[in-house]
Amino acid sequence: MSVKILAINPGSTSTKIAIYENEDEKFVKNIKHPAEEIAKFNSVASQFEFRKDIILSELKAAGFDINEIDAIVGRGGLVKPIESGVYEVNEALIDDLNNPPLGEHASNLGGLIACDIAKTVNNGAKAYIADPVVVDELQDVARISGHPLFKRVSIFHALNQKAIARIYAKEVGKKYEDLNLIIAHLGGGISVGAHDHGRVIDVNNALDGDGPFSPERSGSLPTGQLVKLCFSGTKTEAEIKKIIKGAGGLVGHLGTNDAYEVELKAKEDPKYKLIQDAMSYQVGKSIGAMAAVLKGKVDAILLTGGIAKNPFLVDYVKDMVEFIAPVKVYPGEDEMRALAMNGLMVIRGELKAKIYK
């Protein structure tokens, strides 16, 4: 039986789409969105039609008939904290994707666009999300912050981290659930997770204010200086949020969210090199922290995401952390295959779709 799956992955700086026929990739496209293009929209929600139209246009140009699609799997968004798995898009999920409890992110659009396109497919295709960014497996002690008004939450690149973990486990002939891993996803956002026998017991909130800075996020900031800026009268709440997520990181320092551009310029420009080294340094520092979470019992450190293609950043991080455990690099992302395979397993009855409530 031939099954065709459309995978949709809206990220902060790109929209990725792929068509899989059973396990075989038939089409993949990474549509990049420069900072100035995204800046035209005042919210993630307002990008819905823009991104959906681009997806449909690309599929049409590639000669694919949308009515031949059996399932559409979108990247999950900032819904309620849920257990790992595949969820069919229902009214409760649509409501939370439109009114996300944990804030805006491009991934919120994944399930919404998948559902909207599925409604137009003649063969009754269903829409799903898989391993959204709010997968929550934190140990209780990791949830405690320095004040009872604040709680640490799990928001990270769960889909890719879980997929890469399972790929590595298969390569070494073990089960993911038998390993202790530290995985750093290096993309538009950066998350570093401690995987303890199949559960991510600690991870930085990669969305809005924790961990390393990234191409467009500020990561952890000096708290006192941030408070002073908030009450300086020079910035609105929206502008402060933009500094934290959207106009921070490489964008804030260098005016670009293109990590490859920074990589090239860093070869000759000392300022670019310093900022790239600082981002690399913060990644290595976070990996060291997660090694402490795992009490030094680390089978491997895995680097993944688009920025893992940067040999200078990878070498910098390796130099910092190889004393902890072997470092394996998986450049790019395996999220599209992960989304598609989750959908395929549901259709084949190998996996039961969960109900979002």
URTAWO-V93135 format. One record per helix or strand. SS is the DSSP state (H for helix, E for strand). FROM is the first residue (numbers start at 1). TO is the last residue. If there is no record, write none. Layout:
BEGIN
SS;FROM;TO
SS;FROM;TO
END
This chain:
BEGIN
E;4;10
E;14;21
E;24;32
H;35;38
H;45;61
H;66;68
E;71;75
E;82;82
E;86;88
H;91;98
H;108;118
E;126;130
E;135;135
H;140;143
E;144;144
E;151;151
H;158;171
H;176;178
E;180;186
E;190;196
E;199;203
E;217;217
H;223;230
H;237;244
E;245;245
H;249;254
H;259;265
H;270;293
E;300;305
H;306;309
H;311;321
E;327;332
H;335;347
E;354;354
END
